[in-house]
Amino acid sequence: MCHHSDCGCERHTYTEKAHYHHEGCGCAHHGHPLRHFPTREETIQGMEDYLKQLRAEAKGVEERLSEMKKEG
């Protein structure tokens, strides 16, 4: 998976120049050097994105549960 949290792509290849190159995803993160560990800022951003996804998921579950209770 891409190491940029805002990319959203799952497809990438490792090129001979040790850079990530995304195939057909349309993202603008071409040419970033390969790193094995995310920076502190990337970790924080990833956690914030994950929390946003969890909140959206919880909201969806609450809405569905409410609908089910109304249906009886």
N, CA, C and O atoms as a Tripos MOL2 file, in Angstrom:
@<TRIPOS>MOLECULE
protein
  288   287    72     0     0
PROTEIN
NO_CHARGES

@<TRIPOS>ATOM
      1 N           0.8380   -1.1790    0.0000 N.3       1 MET1
      2 CA          0.0000    0.0000    0.0000 C.3       1 MET1
      3 C           0.8790    1.2350    0.0000 C.2       1 MET1
      4 O           1.9890    1.2170    0.5310 O.2       1 MET1
      5 N           0.3950    2.2750   -0.5780 N.am      2 CYS2
      6 CA          1.1200    3.5400   -0.6620 C.3       2 CYS2
      7 C           1.3740    4.0960    0.7310 C.2       2 CYS2
      8 O           0.5230    3.9670    1.6100 O.2       2 CYS2
      9 N           2.5370    4.7150    0.9460 N.am      3 HIS3
     10 CA          2.8460    5.2640    2.2580 C.3       3 HIS3
     11 C           2.2800    6.6600    2.4490 C.2       3 HIS3
     12 O           2.5660    7.3020    3.4600 O.2       3 HIS3
     13 N           1.4880    7.1430    1.5080 N.am      4 HIS4
     14 CA          0.8260    8.4460    1.6390 C.3       4 HIS4
     15 C          -0.6410    8.2130    1.9720 C.2       4 HIS4
     16 O          -1.3680    7.5900    1.1990 O.2       4 HIS4
     17 N          -1.0620    8.7070    3.1000 N.am      5 SER5
     18 CA         -2.4140    8.4140    3.5710 C.3       5 SER5
     19 C          -3.4920    9.0120    2.6920 C.2       5 SER5
     20 O          -4.6070    8.4920    2.6620 O.2       5 SER5
     21 N          -3.2000   10.0900    1.9730 N.am      6 ASP6
     22 CA         -4.2330   10.7150    1.1550 C.3       6 ASP6
     23 C          -4.2850   10.1420   -0.2560 C.2       6 ASP6
     24 O          -5.1190   10.5680   -1.0550 O.2       6 ASP6
     25 N          -3.4220    9.1930   -0.5820 N.am      7 CYS7
     26 CA         -3.3970    8.6240   -1.9280 C.3       7 CYS7
     27 C          -4.5880    7.6930   -2.1390 C.2       7 CYS7
     28 O          -5.3360    7.8380   -3.1050 O.2       7 CYS7
     29 N          -4.7540    6.7450   -1.2350 N.am      8 GLY8
     30 CA         -5.8690    5.8110   -1.3290 C.3       8 GLY8
     31 C          -5.6500    4.6620   -2.2910 C.2       8 GLY8
     32 O          -6.5160    3.7940   -2.4060 O.2       8 GLY8
     33 N          -4.5170    4.6220   -2.9910 N.am      9 CYS9
     34 CA         -4.3120    3.5530   -3.9480 C.3       9 CYS9
     35 C          -3.7630    2.3120   -3.2520 C.2       9 CYS9
     36 O          -3.1640    2.4030   -2.1810 O.2       9 CYS9
     37 N          -3.9670    1.1900   -3.8520 N.am     10 GLU10
     38 CA         -3.4280   -0.0730   -3.3580 C.3      10 GLU10
     39 C          -2.3630   -0.5990   -4.3110 C.2      10 GLU10
     40 O          -1.6420   -1.5360   -3.9680 O.2      10 GLU10
     41 N          -2.2510   -0.0140   -5.5030 N.am     11 ARG11
     42 CA         -1.3550   -0.5400   -6.5210 C.3      11 ARG11
     43 C          -0.1230    0.3390   -6.6420 C.2      11 ARG11
     44 O          -0.2380    1.5480   -6.8460 O.2      11 ARG11
     45 N           1.0350   -0.2510   -6.5190 N.am     12 HIS12
     46 CA          2.2790    0.4490   -6.7710 C.3      12 HIS12
     47 C           3.3640   -0.5620   -7.0790 C.2      12 HIS12
     48 O           3.2390   -1.7430   -6.7570 O.2      12 HIS12
     49 N           4.4160   -0.0950   -7.6970 N.am     13 THR13
     50 CA          5.5420   -0.9710   -7.9700 C.3      13 THR13
     51 C           6.8100   -0.3100   -7.4780 C.2      13 THR13
     52 O           6.8740    0.9080   -7.3160 O.2      13 THR13
     53 N           7.8030   -1.1180   -7.2450 N.am     14 TYR14
     54 CA          9.1130   -0.6380   -6.8240 C.3      14 TYR14
     55 C           9.9830   -0.5300   -8.0650 C.2      14 TYR14
     56 O          10.2040   -1.5300   -8.7480 O.2      14 TYR14
     57 N          10.4810    0.6580   -8.3700 N.am     15 THR15
     58 CA         11.2940    0.8500   -9.5630 C.3      15 THR15
     59 C          12.7640    0.6730   -9.2390 C.2      15 THR15
     60 O          13.1400    0.6230   -8.0680 O.2      15 THR15
     61 N          13.5960    0.5780  -10.2580 N.am     16 GLU16
     62 CA         15.0300    0.3930  -10.0860 C.3      16 GLU16
     63 C          15.6820    1.5530   -9.3490 C.2      16 GLU16
     64 O          16.7390    1.3700   -8.7440 O.2      16 GLU16
     65 N          15.0950    2.7260   -9.3810 N.am     17 LYS17
     66 CA         15.6720    3.9040   -8.7410 C.3      17 LYS17
     67 C          15.2600    4.0270   -7.2760 C.2      17 LYS17
     68 O          15.4450    5.0870   -6.6770 O.2      17 LYS17
     69 N          14.7080    2.9700   -6.6910 N.am     18 ALA18
     70 CA         14.2820    2.9530   -5.2900 C.3      18 ALA18
     71 C          13.2240    4.0100   -5.0090 C.2      18 ALA18
     72 O          13.2690    4.6860   -3.9810 O.2      18 ALA18
     73 N          12.2860    4.1460   -5.9120 N.am     19 HIS19
     74 CA         11.1740    5.0700   -5.7340 C.3      19 HIS19
     75 C           9.8800    4.2920   -5.9340 C.2      19 HIS19
     76 O           9.8330    3.3050   -6.6680 O.2      19 HIS19
     77 N           8.8600    4.7480   -5.2790 N.am     20 TYR20
     78 CA          7.5500    4.1780   -5.5330 C.3      20 TYR20
     79 C           6.9900    4.8070   -6.8000 C.2      20 TYR20
     80 O           7.1300    6.0080   -7.0320 O.2      20 TYR20
     81 N           6.3630    3.9850   -7.6010 N.am     21 HIS21
     82 CA          5.6620    4.4660   -8.7900 C.3      21 HIS21
     83 C           4.2910    3.8130   -8.7720 C.2      21 HIS21
     84 O           4.1820    2.5880   -8.7400 O.2      21 HIS21
     85 N           3.2730    4.6080   -8.7920 N.am     22 HIS22
     86 CA          1.9040    4.0970   -8.7220 C.3      22 HIS22
     87 C           1.3920    3.8750  -10.1320 C.2      22 HIS22
     88 O           1.4670    4.7670  -10.9770 O.2      22 HIS22
     89 N           0.8760    2.6900  -10.3800 N.am     23 GLU23
     90 CA          0.3910    2.3410  -11.7080 C.3      23 GLU23
     91 C          -1.0920    2.6380  -11.8390 C.2      23 GLU23
     92 O          -1.9160    1.9820  -11.2030 O.2      23 GLU23
     93 N          -1.4310    3.6060  -12.6470 N.am     24 GLY24
     94 CA         -2.8140    3.8530  -13.0080 C.3      24 GLY24
     95 C          -3.7160    4.3440  -11.9060 C.2      24 GLY24
     96 O          -4.9370    4.3030  -12.0640 O.2      24 GLY24
     97 N          -3.1700    4.8090  -10.7890 N.am     25 CYS25
     98 CA         -4.0450    5.2410   -9.7070 C.3      25 CYS25
     99 C          -4.3830    6.7220   -9.8100 C.2      25 CYS25
    100 O          -5.3440    7.1790   -9.1910 O.2      25 CYS25
    101 N          -3.6020    7.4820  -10.5880 N.am     26 GLY26
    102 CA         -3.8840    8.8960  -10.7640 C.3      26 GLY26
    103 C          -3.4070    9.7760   -9.6290 C.2      26 GLY26
    104 O          -3.7020   10.9710   -9.6240 O.2      26 GLY26
    105 N          -2.6820    9.2300   -8.6670 N.am     27 CYS27
    106 CA         -2.2190   10.0490   -7.5570 C.3      27 CYS27
    107 C          -0.9910   10.8490   -7.9630 C.2      27 CYS27
    108 O          -0.3740   10.5710   -8.9910 O.2      27 CYS27
    109 N          -0.6410   11.8310   -7.1640 N.am     28 ALA28
    110 CA          0.4630   12.7290   -7.4910 C.3      28 ALA28
    111 C           1.6920   12.4490   -6.6440 C.2      28 ALA28
    112 O           2.4900   13.3600   -6.4190 O.2      28 ALA28
    113 N           1.8740   11.2370   -6.1710 N.am     29 HIS29
    114 CA          2.9670   10.9420   -5.2530 C.3      29 HIS29
    115 C           4.1050   10.1640   -5.9150 C.2      29 HIS29
    116 O           4.8100    9.4050   -5.2500 O.2      29 HIS29
    117 N           4.2800   10.3490   -7.2060 N.am     30 HIS30
    118 CA          5.3470    9.6490   -7.9220 C.3      30 HIS30
    119 C           6.7070   10.1890   -7.5060 C.2      30 HIS30
    120 O           6.8560   11.3830   -7.2460 O.2      30 HIS30
    121 N           7.6870    9.3150   -7.4450 N.am     31 GLY31
    122 CA          9.0520    9.7450   -7.2290 C.3      31 GLY31
    123 C           9.4710    9.9380   -5.7910 C.2      31 GLY31
    124 O          10.5510   10.4790   -5.5520 O.2      31 GLY31
    125 N           8.6830    9.5290   -4.8310 N.am     32 HIS32
    126 CA          9.0910    9.6520   -3.4280 C.3      32 HIS32
    127 C          10.0210    8.4980   -3.0810 C.2      32 HIS32
    128 O           9.7710    7.3610   -3.4820 O.2      32 HIS32
    129 N          11.0770    8.7720   -2.3480 N.am     33 PRO33
    130 CA         12.0200    7.7050   -2.0070 C.3      33 PRO33
    131 C          11.3940    6.6380   -1.1200 C.2      33 PRO33
    132 O          10.5040    6.9170   -0.3160 O.2      33 PRO33
    133 N          11.8690    5.4350   -1.2810 N.am     34 LEU34
    134 CA         11.4020    4.3070   -0.4880 C.3      34 LEU34
    135 C          11.8930    4.4460    0.9490 C.2      34 LEU34
    136 O          13.0900    4.6120    1.1850 O.2      34 LEU34
    137 N          10.9690    4.3790    1.9110 N.am     35 ARG35
    138 CA         11.3230    4.4030    3.3280 C.3      35 ARG35
    139 C          10.6450    3.2240    3.9920 C.2      35 ARG35
    140 O           9.5520    2.8170    3.5970 O.2      35 ARG35
    141 N          11.2880    2.6870    4.9880 N.am     36 HIS36
    142 CA         10.7160    1.5400    5.6880 C.3      36 HIS36
    143 C           9.8560    1.9510    6.8650 C.2      36 HIS36
    144 O           8.9800    1.1930    7.2830 O.2      36 HIS36
    145 N          10.0860    3.1390    7.4100 N.am     37 PHE37
    146 CA          9.3430    3.5950    8.5780 C.3      37 PHE37
    147 C           8.7170    4.9510    8.2930 C.2      37 PHE37
    148 O           9.3760    5.8310    7.7380 O.2      37 PHE37
    149 N           7.4430    5.1330    8.6670 N.am     38 PRO38
    150 CA          6.8000    6.4330    8.4500 C.3      38 PRO38
    151 C           7.3730    7.4840    9.4020 C.2      38 PRO38
    152 O           7.8670    7.1660   10.4840 O.2      38 PRO38
    153 N           7.2940    8.7290    8.9740 N.am     39 THR39
    154 CA          7.7050    9.8190    9.8500 C.3      39 THR39
    155 C           6.6580   10.0020   10.9380 C.2      39 THR39
    156 O           5.5620    9.4480   10.8530 O.2      39 THR39
    157 N           6.9900   10.7620   11.9370 N.am     40 ARG40
    158 CA          6.0550   11.0550   13.0280 C.3      40 ARG40
    159 C           4.7860   11.7100   12.4690 C.2      40 ARG40
    160 O           3.6720   11.3700   12.8660 O.2      40 ARG40
    161 N           4.9750   12.6480   11.5490 N.am     41 GLU41
    162 CA          3.8320   13.3500   10.9540 C.3      41 GLU41
    163 C           2.9440   12.3940   10.1650 C.2      41 GLU41
    164 O           1.7180   12.4970   10.2150 O.2      41 GLU41
    165 N           3.5680   11.4520    9.4280 N.am     42 GLU42
    166 CA          2.7910   10.4740    8.6790 C.3      42 GLU42
    167 C           2.0260    9.5430    9.6150 C.2      42 GLU42
    168 O           0.8900    9.1660    9.3270 O.2      42 GLU42
    169 N           2.6400    9.1750   10.7230 N.am     43 THR43
    170 CA          1.9780    8.3220   11.7000 C.3      43 THR43
    171 C           0.7730    9.0410   12.2980 C.2      43 THR43
    172 O          -0.3060    8.4620   12.4230 O.2      43 THR43
    173 N           0.9660   10.2980   12.6620 N.am     44 ILE44
    174 CA         -0.1370   11.0850   13.2270 C.3      44 ILE44
    175 C          -1.2630   11.2120   12.2080 C.2      44 ILE44
    176 O          -2.4310   11.0200   12.5450 O.2      44 ILE44
    177 N          -0.9120   11.5380   10.9500 N.am     45 GLN45
    178 CA         -1.9340   11.6840    9.9100 C.3      45 GLN45
    179 C          -2.6720   10.3680    9.6930 C.2      45 GLN45
    180 O          -3.8930   10.3540    9.5400 O.2      45 GLN45
    181 N          -1.9330    9.2670    9.6800 N.am     46 GLY46
    182 CA         -2.5650    7.9630    9.5050 C.3      46 GLY46
    183 C          -3.5300    7.6390   10.6330 C.2      46 GLY46
    184 O          -4.6150    7.1080   10.4000 O.2      46 GLY46
    185 N          -3.1290    7.9630   11.8580 N.am     47 MET47
    186 CA         -4.0050    7.7180   13.0060 C.3      47 MET47
    187 C          -5.2450    8.6110   12.9490 C.2      47 MET47
    188 O          -6.3450    8.1650   13.2740 O.2      47 MET47
    189 N          -5.0720    9.8710   12.5360 N.am     48 GLU48
    190 CA         -6.2250   10.7660   12.4010 C.3      48 GLU48
    191 C          -7.1780   10.2680   11.3220 C.2      48 GLU48
    192 O          -8.3960   10.3150   11.4940 O.2      48 GLU48
    193 N          -6.6230    9.7910   10.2070 N.am     49 ASP49
    194 CA         -7.4620    9.2360    9.1400 C.3      49 ASP49
    195 C          -8.2100    7.9980    9.6260 C.2      49 ASP49
    196 O          -9.3950    7.8290    9.3370 O.2      49 ASP49
    197 N          -7.5210    7.1420   10.3600 N.am     50 TYR50
    198 CA         -8.1390    5.9330   10.8920 C.3      50 TYR50
    199 C          -9.2570    6.2750   11.8660 C.2      50 TYR50
    200 O         -10.3170    5.6510   11.8390 O.2      50 TYR50
    201 N          -9.0290    7.2570   12.7220 N.am     51 LEU51
    202 CA        -10.0540    7.6830   13.6670 C.3      51 LEU51
    203 C         -11.2760    8.2280   12.9320 C.2      51 LEU51
    204 O         -12.4120    7.9730   13.3310 O.2      51 LEU51
    205 N         -11.0390    8.9750   11.8620 N.am     52 LYS52
    206 CA        -12.1440    9.5060   11.0550 C.3      52 LYS52
    207 C         -12.9580    8.3580   10.4480 C.2      52 LYS52
    208 O         -14.1880    8.4070   10.4210 O.2      52 LYS52
    209 N         -12.2620    7.3280    9.9640 N.am     53 GLN53
    210 CA        -12.9460    6.1640    9.4060 C.3      53 GLN53
    211 C         -13.7380    5.4180   10.4750 C.2      53 GLN53
    212 O         -14.8650    4.9870   10.2290 O.2      53 GLN53
    213 N         -13.1570    5.2670   11.6510 N.am     54 LEU54
    214 CA        -13.8590    4.5960   12.7490 C.3      54 LEU54
    215 C         -15.1160    5.3570   13.1520 C.2      54 LEU54
    216 O         -16.1620    4.7520   13.3880 O.2      54 LEU54
    217 N         -15.0160    6.6760   13.2300 N.am     55 ARG55
    218 CA        -16.1890    7.4840   13.5850 C.3      55 ARG55
    219 C         -17.2790    7.3550   12.5330 C.2      55 ARG55
    220 O         -18.4590    7.2580   12.8690 O.2      55 ARG55
    221 N         -16.8930    7.3520   11.2630 N.am     56 ALA56
    222 CA        -17.8780    7.1820   10.2010 C.3      56 ALA56
    223 C         -18.5380    5.8090   10.2860 C.2      56 ALA56
    224 O         -19.7480    5.6830   10.1000 O.2      56 ALA56
    225 N         -17.7430    4.7890   10.5640 N.am     57 GLU57
    226 CA        -18.2780    3.4360   10.7110 C.3      57 GLU57
    227 C         -19.2400    3.3530   11.8930 C.2      57 GLU57
    228 O         -20.3140    2.7610   11.7860 O.2      57 GLU57
    229 N         -18.8530    3.9470   13.0140 N.am     58 ALA58
    230 CA        -19.7180    3.9350   14.2040 C.3      58 ALA58
    231 C         -21.0290    4.6670   13.9190 C.2      58 ALA58
    232 O         -22.0970    4.2260   14.3440 O.2      58 ALA58
    233 N         -20.9430    5.7800   13.2020 N.am     59 LYS59
    234 CA        -22.1560    6.5330   12.8610 C.3      59 LYS59
    235 C         -23.0780    5.6770   11.9930 C.2      59 LYS59
    236 O         -24.2920    5.6630   12.1940 O.2      59 LYS59
    237 N         -22.4930    4.9650   11.0290 N.am     60 GLY60
    238 CA        -23.2910    4.0880   10.1770 C.3      60 GLY60
    239 C         -23.9640    2.9810   10.9690 C.2      60 GLY60
    240 O         -25.1260    2.6550   10.7230 O.2      60 GLY60
    241 N         -23.2430    2.4050   11.9140 N.am     61 VAL61
    242 CA        -23.8100    1.3480   12.7510 C.3      61 VAL61
    243 C         -24.9470    1.9050   13.6070 C.2      61 VAL61
    244 O         -25.9930    1.2700   13.7400 O.2      61 VAL61
    245 N         -24.7450    3.0890   14.1860 N.am     62 GLU62
    246 CA        -25.7930    3.7080   15.0110 C.3      62 GLU62
    247 C         -27.0430    3.9940   14.1930 C.2      62 GLU62
    248 O         -28.1620    3.7760   14.6570 O.2      62 GLU62
    249 N         -26.8450    4.4900   12.9610 N.am     63 GLU63
    250 CA        -27.9960    4.7810   12.0970 C.3      63 GLU63
    251 C         -28.7460    3.5030   11.7360 C.2      63 GLU63
    252 O         -29.9760    3.4690   11.7690 O.2      63 GLU63
    253 N         -28.0050    2.4580   11.3930 N.am     64 ARG64
    254 CA        -28.6490    1.1930   11.0310 C.3      64 ARG64
    255 C         -29.3790    0.5860   12.2220 C.2      64 ARG64
    256 O         -30.4810    0.0590   12.0690 O.2      64 ARG64
    257 N         -28.7820    0.6530   13.3940 N.am     65 LEU65
    258 CA        -29.4130    0.1410   14.6090 C.3      65 LEU65
    259 C         -30.6970    0.9100   14.8900 C.2      65 LEU65
    260 O         -31.7080    0.3100   15.2550 O.2      65 LEU65
    261 N         -30.6710    2.2110   14.7270 N.am     66 SER66
    262 CA        -31.8680    3.0250   14.9310 C.3      66 SER66
    263 C         -32.9710    2.6410   13.9610 C.2      66 SER66
    264 O         -34.1360    2.5450   14.3450 O.2      66 SER66
    265 N         -32.6030    2.4200   12.6950 N.am     67 GLU67
    266 CA        -33.5910    2.0010   11.6770 C.3      67 GLU67
    267 C         -34.1970    0.6600   12.0360 C.2      67 GLU67
    268 O         -35.4050    0.4640   11.9000 O.2      67 GLU67
    269 N         -33.3720   -0.2560   12.4910 N.am     68 MET68
    270 CA        -33.8600   -1.5930   12.8470 C.3      68 MET68
    271 C         -34.8120   -1.5360   14.0260 C.2      68 MET68
    272 O         -35.7980   -2.2730   14.0590 O.2      68 MET68
    273 N         -34.5330   -0.6730   14.9940 N.am     69 LYS69
    274 CA        -35.4180   -0.5410   16.1550 C.3      69 LYS69
    275 C         -36.7470    0.0610   15.7620 C.2      69 LYS69
    276 O         -37.7800   -0.3170   16.3160 O.2      69 LYS69
    277 N         -36.7490    0.9960   14.8140 N.am     70 LYS70
    278 CA        -37.9900    1.6150   14.3510 C.3      70 LYS70
    279 C         -38.8540    0.6230   13.5880 C.2      70 LYS70
    280 O         -40.0830    0.6660   13.6600 O.2      70 LYS70
    281 N         -38.1930   -0.2780   12.8540 N.am     71 GLU71
    282 CA        -38.9200   -1.2850   12.0830 C.3      71 GLU71
    283 C         -39.6070   -2.3200   12.9780 C.2      71 GLU71
    284 O         -40.5710   -2.9710   12.5760 O.2      71 GLU71
    285 N         -39.0920   -2.4500   14.1850 N.am     72 GLY72
    286 CA        -39.7160   -3.3480   15.1440 C.3      72 GLY72
    287 C         -39.2570   -4.7130   15.0190 C.2      72 GLY72
    288 O         -39.7010   -5.5840   15.7680 O.2      72 GLY72
@<TRIPOS>BOND
     1     1     2 1
     2     2     3 1
     3     3     4 2
     4     3     5 am
     5     5     6 1
     6     6     7 1
     7     7     8 2
     8     7     9 am
     9     9    10 1
    10    10    11 1
    11    11    12 2
    12    11    13 am
    13    13    14 1
    14    14    15 1
    15    15    16 2
    16    15    17 am
    17    17    18 1
    18    18    19 1
    19    19    20 2
    20    19    21 am
    21    21    22 1
    22    22    23 1
    23    23    24 2
    24    23    25 am
    25    25    26 1
    26    26    27 1
    27    27    28 2
    28    27    29 am
    29    29    30 1
    30    30    31 1
    31    31    32 2
    32    31    33 am
    33    33    34 1
    34    34    35 1
    35    35    36 2
    36    35    37 am
    37    37    38 1
    38    38    39 1
    39    39    40 2
    40    39    41 am
    41    41    42 1
    42    42    43 1
    43    43    44 2
    44    43    45 am
    45    45    46 1
    46    46    47 1
    47    47    48 2
    48    47    49 am
    49    49    50 1
    50    50    51 1
    51    51    52 2
    52    51    53 am
    53    53    54 1
    54    54    55 1
    55    55    56 2
    56    55    57 am
    57    57    58 1
    58    58    59 1
    59    59    60 2
    60    59    61 am
    61    61    62 1
    62    62    63 1
    63    63    64 2
    64    63    65 am
    65    65    66 1
    66    66    67 1
    67    67    68 2
    68    67    69 am
    69    69    70 1
    70    70    71 1
    71    71    72 2
    72    71    73 am
    73    73    74 1
    74    74    75 1
    75    75    76 2
    76    75    77 am
    77    77    78 1
    78    78    79 1
    79    79    80 2
    80    79    81 am
    81    81    82 1
    82    82    83 1
    83    83    84 2
    84    83    85 am
    85    85    86 1
    86    86    87 1
    87    87    88 2
    88    87    89 am
    89    89    90 1
    90    90    91 1
    91    91    92 2
    92    91    93 am
    93    93    94 1
    94    94    95 1
    95    95    96 2
    96    95    97 am
    97    97    98 1
    98    98    99 1
    99    99   100 2
   100    99   101 am
   101   101   102 1
   102   102   103 1
   103   103   104 2
   104   103   105 am
   105   105   106 1
   106   106   107 1
   107   107   108 2
   108   107   109 am
   109   109   110 1
   110   110   111 1
   111   111   112 2
   112   111   113 am
   113   113   114 1
   114   114   115 1
   115   115   116 2
   116   115   117 am
   117   117   118 1
   118   118   119 1
   119   119   120 2
   120   119   121 am
   121   121   122 1
   122   122   123 1
   123   123   124 2
   124   123   125 am
   125   125   126 1
   126   126   127 1
   127   127   128 2
   128   127   129 am
   129   129   130 1
   130   130   131 1
   131   131   132 2
   132   131   133 am
   133   133   134 1
   134   134   135 1
   135   135   136 2
   136   135   137 am
   137   137   138 1
   138   138   139 1
   139   139   140 2
   140   139   141 am
   141   141   142 1
   142   142   143 1
   143   143   144 2
   144   143   145 am
   145   145   146 1
   146   146   147 1
   147   147   148 2
   148   147   149 am
   149   149   150 1
   150   150   151 1
   151   151   152 2
   152   151   153 am
   153   153   154 1
   154   154   155 1
   155   155   156 2
   156   155   157 am
   157   157   158 1
   158   158   159 1
   159   159   160 2
   160   159   161 am
   161   161   162 1
   162   162   163 1
   163   163   164 2
   164   163   165 am
   165   165   166 1
   166   166   167 1
   167   167   168 2
   168   167   169 am
   169   169   170 1
   170   170   171 1
   171   171   172 2
   172   171   173 am
   173   173   174 1
   174   174   175 1
   175   175   176 2
   176   175   177 am
   177   177   178 1
   178   178   179 1
   179   179   180 2
   180   179   181 am
   181   181   182 1
   182   182   183 1
   183   183   184 2
   184   183   185 am
   185   185   186 1
   186   186   187 1
   187   187   188 2
   188   187   189 am
   189   189   190 1
   190   190   191 1
   191   191   192 2
   192   191   193 am
   193   193   194 1
   194   194   195 1
   195   195   196 2
   196   195   197 am
   197   197   198 1
   198   198   199 1
   199   199   200 2
   200   199   201 am
   201   201   202 1
   202   202   203 1
   203   203   204 2
   204   203   205 am
   205   205   206 1
   206   206   207 1
   207   207   208 2
   208   207   209 am
   209   209   210 1
   210   210   211 1
   211   211   212 2
   212   211   213 am
   213   213   214 1
   214   214   215 1
   215   215   216 2
   216   215   217 am
   217   217   218 1
   218   218   219 1
   219   219   220 2
   220   219   221 am
   221   221   222 1
   222   222   223 1
   223   223   224 2
   224   223   225 am
   225   225   226 1
   226   226   227 1
   227   227   228 2
   228   227   229 am
   229   229   230 1
   230   230   231 1
   231   231   232 2
   232   231   233 am
   233   233   234 1
   234   234   235 1
   235   235   236 2
   236   235   237 am
   237   237   238 1
   238   238   239 1
   239   239   240 2
   240   239   241 am
   241   241   242 1
   242   242   243 1
   243   243   244 2
   244   243   245 am
   245   245   246 1
   246   246   247 1
   247   247   248 2
   248   247   249 am
   249   249   250 1
   250   250   251 1
   251   251   252 2
   252   251   253 am
   253   253   254 1
   254   254   255 1
   255   255   256 2
   256   255   257 am
   257   257   258 1
   258   258   259 1
   259   259   260 2
   260   259   261 am
   261   261   262 1
   262   262   263 1
   263   263   264 2
   264   263   265 am
   265   265   266 1
   266   266   267 1
   267   267   268 2
   268   267   269 am
   269   269   270 1
   270   270   271 1
   271   271   272 2
   272   271   273 am
   273   273   274 1
   274   274   275 1
   275   275   276 2
   276   275   277 am
   277   277   278 1
   278   278   279 1
   279   279   280 2
   280   279   281 am
   281   281   282 1
   282   282   283 1
   283   283   284 2
   284   283   285 am
   285   285   286 1
   286   286   287 1
   287   287   288 2
@<TRIPOS>SUBSTRUCTURE
     1 MET1         2 RESIDUE 1 A MET
     2 CYS2         6 RESIDUE 1 A CYS
     3 HIS3        10 RESIDUE 1 A HIS
     4 HIS4        14 RESIDUE 1 A HIS
     5 SER5        18 RESIDUE 1 A SER
     6 ASP6        22 RESIDUE 1 A ASP
     7 CYS7        26 RESIDUE 1 A CYS
     8 GLY8        30 RESIDUE 1 A GLY
     9 CYS9        34 RESIDUE 1 A CYS
    10 GLU10       38 RESIDUE 1 A GLU
    11 ARG11       42 RESIDUE 1 A ARG
    12 HIS12       46 RESIDUE 1 A HIS
    13 THR13       50 RESIDUE 1 A THR
    14 TYR14       54 RESIDUE 1 A TYR
    15 THR15       58 RESIDUE 1 A THR
    16 GLU16       62 RESIDUE 1 A GLU
    17 LYS17       66 RESIDUE 1 A LYS
    18 ALA18       70 RESIDUE 1 A ALA
    19 HIS19       74 RESIDUE 1 A HIS
    20 TYR20       78 RESIDUE 1 A TYR
    21 HIS21       82 RESIDUE 1 A HIS
    22 HIS22       86 RESIDUE 1 A HIS
    23 GLU23       90 RESIDUE 1 A GLU
    24 GLY24       94 RESIDUE 1 A GLY
    25 CYS25       98 RESIDUE 1 A CYS
    26 GLY26      102 RESIDUE 1 A GLY
    27 CYS27      106 RESIDUE 1 A CYS
    28 ALA28      110 RESIDUE 1 A ALA
    29 HIS29      114 RESIDUE 1 A HIS
    30 HIS30      118 RESIDUE 1 A HIS
    31 GLY31      122 RESIDUE 1 A GLY
    32 HIS32      126 RESIDUE 1 A HIS
    33 PRO33      130 RESIDUE 1 A PRO
    34 LEU34      134 RESIDUE 1 A LEU
    35 ARG35      138 RESIDUE 1 A ARG
    36 HIS36      142 RESIDUE 1 A HIS
    37 PHE37      146 RESIDUE 1 A PHE
    38 PRO38      150 RESIDUE 1 A PRO
    39 THR39      154 RESIDUE 1 A THR
    40 ARG40      158 RESIDUE 1 A ARG
    41 GLU41      162 RESIDUE 1 A GLU
    42 GLU42      166 RESIDUE 1 A GLU
    43 THR43      170 RESIDUE 1 A THR
    44 ILE44      174 RESIDUE 1 A ILE
    45 GLN45      178 RESIDUE 1 A GLN
    46 GLY46      182 RESIDUE 1 A GLY
    47 MET47      186 RESIDUE 1 A MET
    48 GLU48      190 RESIDUE 1 A GLU
    49 ASP49      194 RESIDUE 1 A ASP
    50 TYR50      198 RESIDUE 1 A TYR
    51 LEU51      202 RESIDUE 1 A LEU
    52 LYS52      206 RESIDUE 1 A LYS
    53 GLN53      210 RESIDUE 1 A GLN
    54 LEU54      214 RESIDUE 1 A LEU
    55 ARG55      218 RESIDUE 1 A ARG
    56 ALA56      222 RESIDUE 1 A ALA
    57 GLU57      226 RESIDUE 1 A GLU
    58 ALA58      230 RESIDUE 1 A ALA
    59 LYS59      234 RESIDUE 1 A LYS
    60 GLY60      238 RESIDUE 1 A GLY
    61 VAL61      242 RESIDUE 1 A VAL
    62 GLU62      246 RESIDUE 1 A GLU
    63 GLU63      250 RESIDUE 1 A GLU
    64 ARG64      254 RESIDUE 1 A ARG
    65 LEU65      258 RESIDUE 1 A LEU
    66 SER66      262 RESIDUE 1 A SER
    67 GLU67      266 RESIDUE 1 A GLU
    68 MET68      270 RESIDUE 1 A MET
    69 LYS69      274 RESIDUE 1 A LYS
    70 LYS70      278 RESIDUE 1 A LYS
    71 GLU71      282 RESIDUE 1 A GLU
    72 GLY72      286 RESIDUE 1 A GLY
